[in-house]
């Protein structure tokens, strides 16, 4: 039977694993966008890109919105370590809490954020002590419900997907170059494009029924309205859907994606997967 690996929908997710002073306990620092945000934007008073309202969090243990753009947990929460570290902004009012948490890691992920200078950021982190970089590239963003609205037949937006494929190629070459120039740097790169297309091309193989429309929203493909109560409607069979809202994956898919990143084959996570990166001394 052919290997069945699952999609990752992170638009850009960087996880930097550093070690504490005694190098015995790894600390995870998260940089990324809304696919990794665990509440940063909820703490930004003027941010309009936030998820601290229903129906978000409907499947979280408390059934309350947490700032995650998901019906529950996101991919970072499932990556085999522990639940995602807390947002940096949640610690700024307590210096003691900040110092203590920094030994374990924090999240700087923020919905709507971007990456302007990959090389510069990587080198700055390397100089601060980062040695292990776990990175997820860009998925086929032309296939999310919002992008499909541009086509009368709900097909994927080809040009957007071409950009995503090109980005993966460029990023792979850049990481190879950096790791050869800076001794001690190790990395794992997830091919979000291929992982996502696997499930879009064969939904039943992943026990999914709908890979085009959003579970939460309204209108065509449930993508004409945001996932905002009471305007939106929410599906009851959330594990059947690839997409939670206009662009983000469901909790179920996020978990499957994390499993792939953590233990997937080289064709999807290279040159080593996330578990091998953590264990590599």
C-alpha positions in Angstrom: 0.0 0.0 0.0 1.3 3.4 -0.9 2.4 5.7 2.0 -0.3 8.0 3.2 1.0 11.3 4.4 -1.1 14.4 5.3 -1.1 18.0 4.4 0.4 21.0 6.1 -1.3 24.3 5.5 1.1 26.7 7.2 1.6 29.8 5.0 4.9 30.2 6.7 5.9 28.6 10.0 9.4 28.7 11.5 10.2 26.8 14.7 13.6 27.4 16.1 14.8 24.9 18.7 17.5 26.3 20.9 19.0 24.7 24.0 19.2 26.1 27.4 22.6 26.9 28.9 23.3 23.3 30.0 22.1 22.0 26.6 19.9 19.5 28.4 16.4 20.9 27.8 15.3 22.2 24.3 13.4 25.4 24.1 11.1 26.0 21.2 10.6 29.5 19.8 7.8 30.0 17.2 7.8 32.5 14.4 4.9 32.4 11.9 1.6 33.7 10.9 -2.0 32.9 11.7 -1.5 29.2 11.2 0.8 29.2 14.3 -0.7 32.1 16.3 -1.9 31.0 19.7 -3.2 34.3 20.9 -0.7 37.0 20.0 -3.2 39.0 17.9 -5.7 38.9 20.7 -3.3 41.0 22.7 -2.7 43.5 20.0 -5.3 46.3 20.6 -5.5 47.5 17.0 -5.4 44.2 15.2 -8.3 43.3 13.0 -6.8 39.9 12.2 -7.8 37.9 15.3 -9.6 34.8 16.3 -10.7 35.4 19.9 -14.4 35.0 19.0 -16.8 32.1 18.3 -16.9 29.8 16.4 -13.1 29.5 16.8 -12.2 27.2 19.6 -15.4 25.2 19.5 -13.5 21.9 19.8 -10.9 23.2 22.2 -11.1 21.6 25.7 -12.8 24.6 27.1 -14.9 25.1 24.0 -13.8 28.7 24.1 -11.9 30.8 21.5 -8.2 30.9 22.4 -6.8 33.2 19.6 -6.1 30.2 17.4 -7.5 30.4 13.9 -8.9 26.9 14.3 -11.8 25.0 15.7 -9.3 23.7 18.3 -5.6 23.2 18.3 -3.2 24.2 15.5 -0.3 22.3 14.0 2.3 23.6 16.4 0.3 22.2 19.4 0.6 18.7 18.0 4.3 18.7 17.1 5.3 16.0 19.5 6.8 18.2 22.2 4.1 19.8 24.3 1.4 22.2 23.6 2.7 25.4 21.8 4.5 27.8 24.1 2.5 30.9 25.1 2.5 34.2 23.2 5.4 36.5 24.1 3.0 39.4 24.7 1.2 37.4 27.4 4.4 37.5 29.5 5.5 41.2 29.1 3.8 42.3 32.3 5.8 39.9 34.5 9.5 39.9 34.2 9.9 36.8 36.4 7.4 34.9 34.3 9.1 36.0 31.1 12.5 34.9 32.3 11.2 31.5 33.5 9.2 30.9 30.3 12.1 31.8 28.0 13.9 28.8 29.2 11.1 26.7 27.7 10.2 28.8 24.7 7.7 31.4 23.6 5.6 32.1 20.5 6.0 35.2 18.4 3.6 33.9 15.7 1.1 36.6 14.7 -1.8 36.4 12.3 -1.1 38.5 9.1 2.7 38.6 9.6 5.1 38.0 6.8 8.8 37.3 6.1 10.8 40.0 4.4 14.4 38.8 4.8 14.8 35.1 5.5 18.6 35.1 5.4 18.9 38.0 7.8 16.5 36.6 10.3 18.1 33.2 10.3 21.6 34.6 10.8 20.4 36.8 13.7 18.8 33.7 15.4 22.0 31.7 14.8 24.1 34.4 16.5 21.7 34.2 19.5 22.4 30.5 19.8 19.8 28.8 17.6 21.2 25.7 16.0 18.1 23.7 14.9 15.5 25.2 12.5 12.3 23.4 11.7 10.6 25.2 8.8 7.4 24.7 6.9 7.1 26.2 3.4 4.1 27.6 1.6 1.2 25.3 0.7 -0.9 25.5 -2.5 -2.6 28.7 -1.3 -4.4 28.9 -4.6 -6.5 25.9 -3.4 -7.9 27.4 -0.2 -11.7 28.3 -0.3 -11.0 32.0 -0.6 -8.7 31.6 -3.6 -11.1 29.2 -5.3 -13.8 31.9 -5.4 -11.8 33.6 -8.2 -12.7 30.7 -10.5 -16.3 30.1 -11.7 -15.8 26.4 -11.4 -14.1 26.6 -8.0 -10.8 25.4 -9.4 -7.5 26.2 -7.7 -5.7 29.5 -8.6 -2.8 28.2 -10.7 -0.6 31.3 -10.6 -0.7 31.4 -6.8 0.2 27.8 -6.6 3.2 28.4 -8.9 4.5 31.0 -6.5 4.2 28.5 -3.7 6.2 25.9 -5.6 8.8 28.4 -6.6 9.1 29.5 -2.9 9.8 25.9 -1.8 12.6 25.5 -4.4 14.2 28.8 -3.4 13.9 28.2 0.3 15.4 24.7 0.0 18.4 26.0 -1.8 18.9 28.8 0.7 18.8 26.5 3.7 21.4 24.2 2.0 23.6 27.1 1.5 23.3 28.5 5.0 23.9 25.1 6.6 27.1 24.6 4.6 28.4 28.0 5.6 27.5 28.0 9.3 28.9 25.0 11.2 26.5 23.5 13.6 23.3 24.6 11.9 20.8 21.9 11.3 17.4 22.1 9.7 14.3 20.3 8.6 12.1 21.7 5.8 8.5 20.5 5.3 7.2 20.6 1.8 3.7 22.0 2.6 2.9 22.2 -1.1 3.3 18.5 -1.8 1.7 17.4 1.5 -1.4 19.5 0.8 -1.8 18.4 -2.8 -1.6 14.8 -1.7 -4.9 15.2 0.2 -6.5 17.5 -2.3 -5.9 14.9 -5.1 -7.2 12.0 -3.0 -9.4 13.0 -0.1 -10.7 9.5 0.8 -7.2 8.3 1.4 -7.1 10.7 4.4 -10.7 10.1 5.5 -11.8 13.5 4.3 -14.9 14.4 2.3 -14.6 18.1 1.5 -11.3 19.7 0.5 -12.8 22.7 -1.3 -15.2 24.5 1.1 -14.8 25.9 4.6 -16.4 24.3 7.5 -17.2 27.6 9.1 -18.4 30.6 7.0 -21.2 31.4 4.6 -22.1 31.6 0.9 -20.4 29.9 -1.9 -17.9 27.4 -0.6 -18.7 28.8 2.8 -16.0 31.4 1.8 -18.0 34.6 1.2 -18.4 35.2 4.9 -15.8 34.9 7.7 -16.1 32.4 10.5 -17.9 34.9 12.8 -20.9 34.1 15.0 -23.8 34.8 14.4 -23.2 35.6 10.7 -21.5 32.2 9.8 -22.7 28.7 10.0 -20.5 25.9 11.2 -20.5 22.3 10.1 -21.1 19.5 12.6 -18.7 17.0 10.9 -15.6 19.0 11.2 -13.2 16.1 10.9 -14.5 15.6 7.3 -13.2 19.0 6.2 -9.7 20.1 5.1 -10.5 23.8 5.8 -11.9 25.3 9.0 -12.4 28.8 7.5 -11.4 30.7 4.4 -7.8 29.7 4.6 -7.0 27.7 7.8 -7.0 24.0 8.3 -9.3 22.1 10.8 -7.9 20.8 14.0 -8.1 17.3 12.6 -5.9 18.2 9.6 -3.5 20.2 11.8 -2.9 17.1 13.9 -2.3 14.9 10.8 0.0 17.5 9.4 2.1 17.6 12.5 2.4 13.8 12.5 3.8 14.0 8.9 6.2 16.8 9.8 7.4 14.9 12.8 7.9 11.5 11.2 7.4 11.9 7.4 9.7 10.7 4.6 12.4 12.8 2.9 10.2 13.6 -0.1 8.0 15.5 2.3 10.3 16.6 5.1 14.0 17.0 4.2 16.9 16.4 4.7 15.5 14.9 8.0 12.1 15.1 9.7 11.3 17.0 12.8 11.8 14.1 15.2 15.2 13.4 13.7 16.1 17.1 14.1 15.2 17.1 17.8 17.1 13.9 18.4 20.2 14.8 16.4 23.0 15.9 18.7 
